[in-house]
Amino acid sequence: MKMMTKTLLTAVLIAVSASATFAKKKQVTPQPQDPNEMVAYLFTYFNSNDPKDEQICYALSEDGYNYTPINDGMPVISSDTIALTQCVRDPHILRCEDGKTFYMVVTDMKSNLGWNSNRGMVLLKSTDLINWQHTAINFPTRYTKTWKNVQRVWAPETIYDRKAGKYMVFYSLASSDRGSYDKIYYQYANKDFTDLEGEPKWLFDAGCATIDGDIVYNEADQMYHLFYKQEAGRGIYQAVAKELTDKWQMIGGNVEQTKESVEGVGVCKAIDGKSWIIMYDCYGNGHYQFCKSEDLKTFQFVQNTEMRGKFTPRHGTIIPITRAEKERLLKAFPNHKQPILSGFHADPEVLYSNKTKKYYIYSTTDGTPGWGGHDFSVFSSTNLIDWKDEGKMLDVKGDQVKWATGNAWAPCIIEKKVGKAYKYYFYFSAHNPKSNRKEIGVAVSDSPTGPFVDSGAPIITDADRPKEARGGQAIDVDVFQDPKTGKCYLYWGNGFMAGAELNADMLSVKKETITHLTPKGGNLQTWAFREGAYVFYRKGTYYFMWSVDDTGSPNYHVCYGTAKSPLGPITIDENNYMVIKQKPEDKIYGTAHNSVLQIPGKDEWYIVYHRINKNFVHHEPGIHREVCIDRMTFDKQGRIIPVIPTLDGPAPLAVKK
């Protein structure tokens, strides 16, 4: 064996060394992420002057400028549980000196009662940003001698007073008997942040209406900086002081970097510890504006953040949050993505199973010309966000359903306790070659995912229609159990709505109870009934929902009426009948044919519906549909508040540079 040359030996040693280095690199264990590292910003805000939007919402950002709402853009705290007016505005959030407690203060106000209608504020305290203790303070009843004629208690905020060792709550205050304009006053909060000490004390005013104050402490100059809106100057200005209760020195020049009308300034030290984020509400122009400052003296425009869909933030504030806090918030207030099911599906039916403690969706398989799908799929979820495809649970073209030859359409299902076990009754429409019409069948299973066994014949034939019904076929079935009586009912129809009571076997209806339920009046733009009946019960009222127009129309939408019994008659409120409709500006079309889910044990509701895939709205739109879900809410009278369809779940929002 010959000796290696020096060159070859060197090459071998280099290769061995490189191999060893690579092996070491492969074995390096990633360092665990620090849960206490500041990694994001939490934005607290309300959405609009509509009472239903005067509630506290959350959004998150990694850079402090681009925000994504969480909880699907819905409130994280219900105003009617904390405020005397049942509405709140202007949330200010503060991390306390201990690093783990949070204070929030909000204006207790319903703006549609007038700008001189609010009389107090709400103090909130939390240790996890999820659960909040609250105290509502009403000034006229608290300060009967000095502030009984108060008109406005606006935009409260909190800051730690280093000299006093207490938390100061400051706010704008105006009264009909104490001058002609708003001034900033303050009080200290008690130790538990459940009350305010003493009487309001004057803090600052600019010689004219002075509102929306925000104070931060700047370590660099060891000064407190007060940012405020001055009504006479139509902008945001600044004053500074060595101590919070010292005389404030006003600084000339506007803070905002726009000529638009602005309010609700919020200032936050950035995570980098070097710069400041300044934000304010351009309330007349549909966006928030964000600026940056290194010294709180000069301000650089960064961007305007677009308001759209369920993210229309008004007068809010931000704080940095840790990785652990961010993860906790996302777990407590997750967003879903639209569509929620992969592929093309339509006519979704949603079910919560008491047996498995899971949610299920059953759908029409879509994407086939002529609505020619012949099988039904079922999907399961534990959180309404992540959906597992459980496979095909019924095929109406093969041997499973001998009386049908295809066209598996618009199913519904009900879970019933039979003895000690659960049974699942699955109703569906399919094509019956004997009548050459679409008719309704039923299949039964011991499991929500099957296997299902067909009953052997249609439960509703084309002949089972009310005498008054004209046209249409026996499709779009819905099943409903009346919580008051325990009786079950079936609803169906295209061009007409029919209903009937089911027999105890759930496999047949009482023919003598078949009722014509078609709502009267309306047109394709309002509530003219087409198909997709759905019934649910809430607080003594029976809600009847249906779809208007054609499934391939961008105008396809959902309306509703109410009744005092499961078989009507249905009453339409001509001022409140729309549930959900298209939003073409967001490329959302044909939002209809729905079902409804109530979270067990809660007054929390969701509408599950399909929409036309935006890429097919002008090409075979009626067969390329996708399933979506959105929160559905009610007003104090029990009326459904129109649902704003979500585009893709609350995704990061575009910005205007």
C-alpha positions in Angstrom: 0.0 0.0 0.0 1.5 3.3 -1.1 1.8 6.2 1.3 -0.7 9.1 0.8 0.6 12.2 -0.8 0.7 15.3 1.3 -2.0 16.9 -0.9 -4.3 13.9 -0.6 -3.8 13.6 3.2 -4.6 17.3 3.6 -7.8 16.8 1.6 -8.9 13.8 3.7 -8.3 15.7 6.9 -10.3 18.7 5.7 -13.2 16.3 4.7 -13.1 14.6 8.1 -13.0 17.9 9.9 -16.0 19.2 7.9 -17.9 16.0 8.5 -17.3 16.3 12.2 -18.4 19.9 12.2 -21.6 19.0 10.3 -22.3 16.3 12.8 -21.9 18.7 15.7 -24.2 21.2 14.0 -26.8 18.5 13.5 -26.7 17.6 17.2 -27.2 21.2 18.4 -30.4 21.5 20.4 -32.4 24.6 19.7 -32.5 26.9 22.7 -36.0 27.1 24.3 -37.9 30.3 23.7 -38.2 32.6 26.6 -41.9 32.8 27.5 -41.3 36.2 29.1 -39.7 37.8 26.1 -41.7 40.7 24.7 -42.7 39.6 21.2 -45.9 41.3 20.2 -48.3 44.2 20.8 -51.9 44.0 22.1 -54.3 46.6 20.6 -57.5 47.2 22.6 -60.2 49.2 20.8 -63.9 49.5 20.0 -65.3 49.3 16.4 -67.9 52.0 15.7 -70.6 54.3 17.1 -73.2 51.5 16.7 -74.2 50.2 20.1 -73.4 46.6 19.1 -69.8 47.8 18.3 -69.2 49.8 21.5 -67.5 46.8 23.1 -63.8 45.9 23.8 -62.0 44.0 21.0 -58.4 42.8 20.7 -55.9 42.7 17.9 -52.3 41.6 17.8 -49.2 42.8 16.0 -45.5 41.8 15.8 -44.2 45.1 14.6 -46.7 47.5 16.4 -48.1 48.9 13.1 -49.9 46.0 11.3 -52.6 44.4 13.4 -54.7 41.2 13.1 -57.9 41.1 15.1 -58.4 37.9 17.3 -61.6 36.2 18.4 -62.8 36.6 14.8 -63.0 40.4 15.4 -65.7 39.9 18.0 -65.7 41.5 21.5 -63.6 39.8 24.2 -65.6 41.5 27.0 -69.4 42.0 26.6 -70.3 45.6 27.4 -73.7 44.7 28.8 -72.0 42.7 31.6 -69.8 45.6 32.8 -71.3 49.0 31.9 -74.3 50.9 33.2 -75.1 52.1 29.7 -74.3 48.5 28.4 -71.8 50.1 26.0 -68.2 51.2 26.4 -65.6 53.2 24.4 -62.0 54.4 24.4 -60.3 51.4 26.2 -56.9 52.2 27.7 -54.8 49.3 28.9 -51.8 49.4 31.2 -49.3 46.8 32.5 -48.8 47.4 36.2 -45.4 47.8 37.9 -45.4 44.2 39.0 -45.4 43.1 35.4 -48.2 40.7 35.7 -51.3 42.7 36.5 -53.2 44.7 34.0 -55.6 47.6 34.4 -58.0 48.8 31.8 -60.4 51.8 32.0 -63.1 52.6 29.5 -65.8 55.3 28.9 -69.2 54.1 30.0 -71.3 55.5 27.2 -73.8 54.7 24.5 -73.1 57.3 21.8 -76.5 57.1 20.1 -77.9 58.7 23.3 -75.9 61.8 22.5 -72.4 63.2 23.2 -73.5 64.6 26.5 -75.0 61.4 27.7 -72.2 59.6 29.5 -71.9 59.9 33.2 -69.0 57.6 34.2 -66.4 55.0 33.6 -65.6 51.4 34.2 -62.4 50.1 36.0 -61.2 46.7 35.0 -58.4 44.5 36.5 -56.9 41.2 35.2 -53.9 39.0 35.7 -54.3 37.0 32.4 -55.8 39.5 29.9 -58.7 37.2 29.5 -60.7 37.3 32.8 -61.5 40.8 34.1 -63.0 42.1 37.3 -64.9 45.3 36.9 -66.4 48.3 38.8 -68.7 50.8 37.1 -68.5 54.4 38.6 -71.3 56.8 38.0 -70.4 60.4 38.8 -73.8 62.0 39.4 -74.6 59.5 42.1 -71.1 59.3 43.5 -70.5 63.1 43.6 -73.9 64.5 44.3 -72.8 67.9 45.5 -70.0 68.6 43.0 -70.7 66.7 39.8 -74.4 65.9 39.8 -74.8 67.8 36.5 -71.9 66.1 34.7 -72.3 65.7 31.0 -69.2 63.9 29.9 -66.6 61.7 31.5 -64.5 60.9 28.5 -61.6 58.6 27.7 -60.1 57.7 31.1 -56.6 56.4 31.3 -54.3 55.1 34.0 -50.6 55.8 34.8 -48.4 54.9 37.8 -47.4 58.0 39.8 -43.8 57.3 40.9 -43.8 60.0 43.5 -47.2 59.1 45.1 -46.7 55.4 44.7 -50.2 55.1 43.4 -52.1 54.6 40.1 -53.6 57.8 38.8 -56.8 57.7 36.7 -57.2 60.8 34.5 -60.0 61.7 32.2 -61.8 64.6 30.5 -64.7 66.0 32.5 -67.4 68.5 31.6 -70.5 69.6 33.5 -73.4 71.9 32.6 -72.7 74.1 35.7 -68.9 74.1 35.7 -67.8 76.1 32.6 -68.2 75.7 28.9 -65.5 73.2 28.0 -63.8 69.9 28.9 -60.8 69.8 31.1 -58.6 66.9 32.2 -59.1 65.8 35.9 -57.6 63.0 37.9 -58.1 60.8 40.9 -56.0 58.0 42.4 -57.3 54.5 42.4 -57.6 52.4 45.5 -55.2 49.5 46.2 -57.5 46.9 44.5 -58.3 49.1 41.6 -62.0 48.8 42.4 -62.7 52.4 43.2 -61.5 56.0 42.9 -60.3 58.0 46.0 -61.6 61.4 46.9 -63.1 64.0 44.5 -62.0 64.8 40.9 -59.0 67.2 40.9 -58.0 69.5 38.0 -54.9 68.3 36.2 -54.7 70.3 32.9 -56.5 72.2 30.2 -55.3 74.1 27.1 -57.7 77.0 27.5 -60.3 75.3 25.3 -61.9 71.8 25.1 -59.1 69.4 26.1 -59.9 65.7 25.7 -58.4 62.2 24.9 -55.3 62.6 27.1 -52.5 60.0 27.1 -49.5 60.3 29.5 -46.2 58.4 29.2 -43.0 58.7 31.2 -39.8 59.1 29.2 -36.7 57.8 30.9 -34.5 59.7 28.5 -35.5 63.2 29.7 -37.1 62.0 32.9 -40.3 63.9 32.0 -44.0 62.9 31.8 -45.4 63.6 28.4 -49.1 64.4 28.0 -50.6 64.0 24.6 -54.1 65.4 24.1 -56.6 66.6 21.6 -57.3 70.3 21.5 -60.7 70.9 19.9 -59.9 74.6 19.0 -56.7 73.6 17.2 -58.2 70.6 15.6 -55.3 68.4 16.4 -53.1 66.6 18.9 -50.7 68.5 21.0 -48.2 67.8 23.8 -47.3 69.1 27.3 -44.6 68.0 29.7 -44.0 68.0 33.4 -41.5 66.7 35.9 -44.2 65.3 38.2 -47.7 64.3 37.3 -49.4 66.9 39.4 -46.9 69.7 38.5 -47.8 72.5 36.2 -47.7 71.2 32.7 -45.7 73.1 30.1 -47.3 73.2 26.7 -45.2 72.5 23.6 -46.1 74.1 20.3 -46.8 72.2 17.1 -49.0 69.4 16.1 -48.1 65.7 16.8 -50.2 64.2 14.0 -48.7 63.9 10.6 -51.9 64.6 8.6 -54.4 67.4 8.0 -57.2 65.0 8.6 -59.4 65.2 11.7 -57.9 63.0 14.5 -58.6 61.9 18.0 -57.8 59.2 20.5 -54.0 59.4 20.6 -52.1 56.5 22.1 -48.4 56.4 22.8 -46.4 53.3 23.5 -42.7 52.5 24.1 -41.6 50.1 21.4 -40.3 46.6 22.3 -36.8 47.7 21.1 -36.8 50.1 24.0 -35.4 52.9 21.8 -38.4 54.3 19.9 -42.0 55.2 20.5 -45.2 54.2 18.6 -47.7 57.0 18.2 -51.2 56.2 16.9 -54.4 58.1 16.5 -57.8 57.7 15.0 -58.5 59.5 11.7 -62.1 59.0 12.5 -63.5 60.8 9.4 -61.3 59.0 6.9 -61.6 55.3 7.7 -58.2 54.5 9.0 -55.8 54.7 11.9 -52.5 56.5 11.4 -49.2 55.3 12.9 -46.1 57.3 13.5 -42.7 56.7 15.0 -40.6 58.9 17.3 -37.1 58.5 18.8 -37.4 61.4 21.2 -41.1 62.3 21.6 -40.2 65.6 19.9 -40.2 64.8 16.2 -42.7 62.3 14.7 -42.3 60.3 11.5 -45.3 59.1 9.5 -45.2 55.3 9.1 -48.5 54.3 7.6 -52.3 54.4 7.5 -53.9 51.1 8.5 -57.0 50.3 6.5 -60.2 49.5 8.3 -62.3 46.8 6.7 -64.6 44.0 7.5 -64.7 43.3 11.3 -61.7 45.4 11.9 -62.7 49.1 12.1 -60.8 50.2 15.2 -61.8 53.4 17.0 -59.9 55.1 19.9 -57.8 52.4 21.4 -54.4 51.8 23.0 -51.6 49.3 22.8 -49.1 47.5 25.1 -46.2 45.1 24.4 -46.9 41.5 25.5 -44.8 38.5 26.2 -44.7 35.3 24.2 -46.6 33.4 26.9 -49.3 36.1 26.9 -49.6 36.1 23.2 -50.0 32.3 23.1 -52.6 32.5 25.9 -54.6 35.1 24.0 -54.5 33.1 20.8 -55.7 30.0 22.6 -58.5 31.8 24.4 -59.6 33.9 21.4 -58.7 32.0 18.3 -59.5 33.0 14.7 -60.9 30.6 12.2 -59.9 30.6 8.6 -62.4 30.8 5.7 -63.4 28.5 4.1 -63.3 26.1 7.0 -63.5 22.9 4.9 -61.1 22.0 2.1 -62.5 21.5 -1.3 -65.9 22.4 -2.7 -68.9 21.8 -0.3 -72.3 23.4 0.1 -75.5 23.4 2.2 -73.6 22.8 5.5 -75.4 21.2 8.5 -73.7 21.6 11.8 -74.2 19.4 14.9 -72.8 19.2 18.4 -72.7 15.6 19.7 -73.3 15.1 23.4 -72.0 11.6 22.9 -68.5 12.5 21.5 -68.3 16.2 22.7 -67.3 17.1 19.2 -68.8 19.3 16.4 -69.7 17.9 13.0 -70.5 19.3 9.6 -72.4 17.4 6.9 -72.4 18.9 3.5 -73.4 18.6 -0.2 -70.4 17.5 -2.2 -69.9 20.3 -4.7 -67.9 21.0 -7.8 -69.8 18.6 -10.1 -71.8 19.9 -13.1 -75.6 19.9 -12.6 -75.2 19.4 -8.9 -74.5 15.8 -9.6 -72.7 14.8 -6.4 -74.0 11.5 -5.1 -72.4 11.2 -1.6 -72.2 13.0 1.7 -69.1 13.8 3.7 -68.8 14.5 7.4 -66.1 16.6 9.1 -65.4 16.7 12.9 -63.8 19.4 15.1 -63.2 20.0 18.8 -62.8 23.8 18.5 -64.7 24.9 15.3 -61.4 25.8 13.8 -59.6 22.6 12.9 -61.8 20.2 10.9 -61.0 16.5 10.3 -62.4 14.8 7.2 -64.2 11.7 8.6 -64.9 10.5 5.0 -68.0 9.6 3.0 -70.9 8.6 5.3 -73.6 8.0 2.8 -73.8 7.3 -1.0 -77.2 7.7 -2.6 -76.1 6.3 -6.0 -75.1 2.8 -4.9 -76.6 0.1 -2.8 -76.8 2.1 0.4 -79.9 4.0 -0.8 -81.8 1.6 -3.1 -84.6 4.1 -4.0 -82.3 6.8 -5.2 -79.9 7.3 -8.1 -77.9 10.4 -7.2 -78.2 14.1 -6.5 -77.2 14.0 -2.8 -78.4 17.4 -1.6 -78.7 19.6 1.5 -78.7 17.2 4.4 -79.7 17.7 8.1 -79.2 15.5 11.2 -80.4 15.2 14.8 -79.0 13.4 17.8 -81.6 11.8 20.0 -81.3 9.8 23.2 -83.1 6.5 22.8 -83.0 4.7 26.1 -79.5 4.9 27.3 -77.9 5.2 23.9 -77.7 7.9 21.2 -79.2 7.6 17.8 -78.5 9.8 14.8 -81.2 10.5 12.2 -79.8 11.8 8.9 -82.3 13.4 6.5 -81.3 14.2 2.9 -82.7 14.8 -0.6 -81.9 12.6 -3.6 -83.3 11.8 -7.0 -86.1 9.1 -7.1 -86.3 7.6 -10.6 -89.8 6.3 -10.0 -91.3 9.8 -9.6 -88.5 11.5 -11.5 -88.4 14.0 -8.7 -86.2 14.9 -5.8 -87.5 13.4 -2.6 -86.4 13.1 1.0 -84.9 10.1 2.7 -83.7 9.2 6.2 -80.8 7.0 7.4 -79.9 6.0 10.9 -76.7 5.4 12.8 -75.4 4.8 16.3 -72.5 7.2 15.6 -72.3 10.7 14.1 -69.8 9.5 11.5 -71.7 6.3 10.6 -72.2 3.8 9.2 -75.7 5.0 8.3 -78.5 2.6 7.2 -81.2 4.0 5.0 -84.8 3.4 5.9 -85.6 1.9 2.5 -88.0 4.5 1.2 -88.5 8.3 1.0 -89.9 9.9 4.2 -91.2 12.8 2.1 -92.3 12.4 -1.5 -93.1 15.0 -4.1 -96.8 14.5 -3.3 -96.3 15.5 0.4 -96.8 19.1 -0.1 -99.3 21.6 1.2 -102.2 22.4 -1.1 -101.2 26.0 -1.4 -97.6 25.1 -2.5 -96.8 25.8 -6.1 -93.7 24.5 -8.1 -90.5 23.4 -6.6 -89.5 20.0 -5.3 -89.0 18.2 -1.9 -85.4 19.3 -1.2 -83.5 21.3 1.5 -84.7 19.4 4.5 -84.3 20.6 8.1 -85.1 18.8 11.4 -85.8 20.5 14.7 -86.7 19.4 18.2 -88.9 21.7 20.2 -87.2 22.2 23.6 -90.6 23.1 25.2 -92.4 19.9 24.2 -89.7 17.5 23.0 -91.6 17.0 19.7 -89.6 16.9 16.5 -90.4 18.5 13.2 -89.3 18.3 9.6 -89.2 21.3 7.2 -88.5 21.2 3.4 -89.3 22.8 0.1 -88.0 24.8 -2.9 -90.3 27.7 -3.9 -92.4 26.8 -0.9 -91.7 26.1 2.8 -93.5 23.1 4.3 -93.4 21.7 7.8 -94.8 18.7 9.6 -94.4 16.9 13.0 -92.4 13.7 13.0 -93.7 10.5 14.5 -91.9 9.1 17.5 -90.0 6.6 15.2 -88.4 9.7 13.5 -88.9 7.7 10.2 -92.2 9.2 9.2 -94.3 12.4 9.5 -97.8 12.9 10.7 -99.4 13.7 7.4 -102.3 15.6 9.0 -99.8 18.1 10.4 -98.3 19.1 7.1 -98.4 23.0 7.0 -97.8 25.6 4.4 -95.3 28.0 6.0 -94.0 30.1 3.1 -93.5 33.7 4.4 -95.6 36.2 2.5 -94.2 39.1 0.5 -90.7 40.2 -0.3 -88.7 40.0 -3.5 -85.3 38.8 -4.5 -83.6 41.8 -2.9 -85.5 41.4 0.4 -87.1 38.2 1.9 -88.9 36.3 -0.9 -88.6 32.6 0.1 -86.6 30.3 -2.2 -85.2 27.4 -0.3 -83.0 26.3 2.6 -85.3 26.4 5.6 -83.7 26.3 9.0 -85.4 26.5 12.4 -84.0 27.1 15.9 -85.3 28.2 19.3 -84.0 31.0 21.6 -85.5 32.5 24.7 -89.1 31.7 23.9 -88.9 32.5 20.2 -88.9 30.2 17.2 -86.6 31.6 14.5 -87.2 30.5 10.8 -84.4 31.2 8.4 -84.3 30.7 4.6 -82.4 31.6 1.5 -83.4 34.1 -1.1 -82.7 34.1 -4.9 -80.7 31.4 -6.7 -77.7 29.5 -5.3 -75.6 30.7 -8.3 -76.5 34.3 -7.8 -74.1 36.7 -6.0 -77.3 38.0 -4.4 -78.1 34.7 -2.7 -78.7 35.7 0.9 -80.3 34.6 4.2 -83.4 36.2 5.8 -85.5 35.3 8.8 -88.8 35.6 10.6 -90.1 34.5 13.9 -93.0 32.5 15.3 -94.6 31.5 18.5 -94.8 27.8 17.6 -92.8 25.3 15.5 -95.4 25.4 12.7 -95.9 29.1 12.5 -97.3 31.4 11.4 -94.1 33.3 10.6 -93.9 37.1 11.2 -91.5 39.3 9.3 -90.0 42.5 10.7 -89.7 44.6 7.7 -86.9 46.6 9.4 -85.0 43.6 10.5 -85.1 40.5 8.3 -81.5 40.2 6.8 -79.2 37.7 8.4 -76.2 37.6 6.0 -75.6 38.8 2.5 -72.8 39.2 0.0 -69.9 41.7 0.5 -68.6 42.2 -3.1 -66.0 44.8 -2.0 -64.3 41.9 -0.2 -65.1 39.4 -3.1 -67.6 37.6 -0.9 -70.6 36.3 -2.9 -73.7 34.1 -2.5 -73.6 33.8 1.3 -76.6 31.6 2.1 -78.0 28.1 2.7 -77.1 27.9 6.4 -77.4 26.1 9.6 -77.0 27.4 13.1 -75.0 26.2 16.1 -75.5 27.1 19.8 -72.5 26.4 22.0 -73.8 24.0 24.7 -74.9 25.8 27.8 -74.1 29.3 26.5 -76.0 32.1 24.7 -73.3 31.9 22.0 -74.3 31.3 18.4 -72.7 30.7 15.0 -74.0 30.6 11.5 -72.5 28.0 9.2 -73.2 28.8 5.5 -71.7 28.5 2.0 -70.5 31.1 -0.4 -69.5 31.1 -4.0 -65.8 30.6 -4.5 -64.6 34.0 -5.8 -62.8 32.4 -8.7 -66.0 31.0 -10.1 -68.5 33.8 -9.5 -68.6 34.4 -13.2 -68.1 30.8 -14.3 -70.5 28.0 -13.1 -70.9 29.8 -9.8 -73.7 27.5 -8.4 -71.5 24.4 -8.2 -68.3 25.8 -6.8 -69.2 26.7 -3.2 -67.3 26.6 0.0 -68.3 26.4 3.7 -67.8 29.2 6.1 -68.7 30.0 9.7 -69.2 33.3 11.5 -70.5 34.5 14.9 -74.2 35.4 15.1 -75.5 37.8 17.8 -78.8 39.3 18.9 -79.9 42.6 20.2 -81.8 43.2 23.5 -85.2 42.6 21.7 -84.0 39.2 20.4 -83.5 40.4 16.8 -80.7 39.0 14.8 -77.9 41.5 14.3 -76.9 41.2 10.6 -73.8 39.1 10.3 -70.8 40.6 8.5 -69.2 37.7 6.5 -65.5 37.1 7.2 -63.3 37.0 4.1 -60.5 34.7 5.3 -60.8 34.9 9.0 -59.3 38.1 10.3 -56.0 38.1 8.4 -53.3 40.7 8.6 -54.8 43.8 7.1 -53.5 45.7 4.1 -52.0 49.1 4.7 -51.9 52.3 2.8 -48.4 53.6 2.6 
